[in-house]
Amino acid sequence: MTVLAAENITVVRGGKTILRDVSCQAHAGEFIAVVGPNGAGKSTLLKVMAGLLKPDAGRVMLDMDTLASLSTRQLAARRSYLPQNPLLEWPISVERLVALGLTPRLPATGGLPESYALAITRALEQCDLVEKRDQAATTLSGGEFTRAMLARAIVSSPQTLIMDEPITGLDPRHAMQSMTLLQSFARSGILVIASLHDLTLVARYASRVIVVVDGGVIGDADSLTEALVHRAFGVTCHLTGQRDSRALTLLSPSEK
């Protein structure tokens, strides 16, 4: 069973403490939403937990291994990372973009093995991109490109998925489809960690919520609550419904 554990993580950049003594554990089968205001340290925490940023203090363990002890190829074979605001400048096809997610498992030389065609097609189907597979990825709309990058992240069926704002810019239908997909991965035993801003979707789909404010974890719960929203953002809200039908309404000061 996959366990990803951050132990007393501190990150300092330019004399400013971005993360301060952060510790948390994440387990296979969880869909963890990381929430918090802009500049709270969410992206930095995800980069550290993905092994892409070395902390100034503390360590991250993946099962029995420290991330620092794993080679880039070993780490890439065990987890996928989707950055915030990814960029692409080469006019490769959507299919080839998705195939880049298989790079850690591909042979050192030669073309794309035929055995991976099914995985690529499945990822395209899951992200509603089959009709775009031969289109240049640089010609996609913002939302389509977001879905293509999600397809690239999931194509290798990693043990761990770490994603920084994976549904930003998606229309409501595709945002819900993507969240349902991530929820299904977690239910199949994959560890899913994502920073998210849509609190209604967090309330509906996440199995756990970690709240980051000013570089520290101030809340860790099985579901989003009105109290957590207030602690994270300083606003009052009203949550209604149960799980997949939950809705969140932000209240103006006069409605408190």
Beta strands, then each sheet from edge to edge (+ up, - down):
strand 1: 3-13
strand 2: 16-27
strand 3: 31-35
strand 4: 57-62
strand 5: 65-66
strand 6: 79-82
strand 7: 160-164
strand 8: 191-195
strand 9: 208-213
strand 10: 216-221
strand 11: 237-240
strand 12: 247-250
sheet 1: 2+ 1- 4+ 5-
sheet 2: 6+ 7+ 8+ 3+ 9+ 10-
sheet 3: 11+ 12-
end
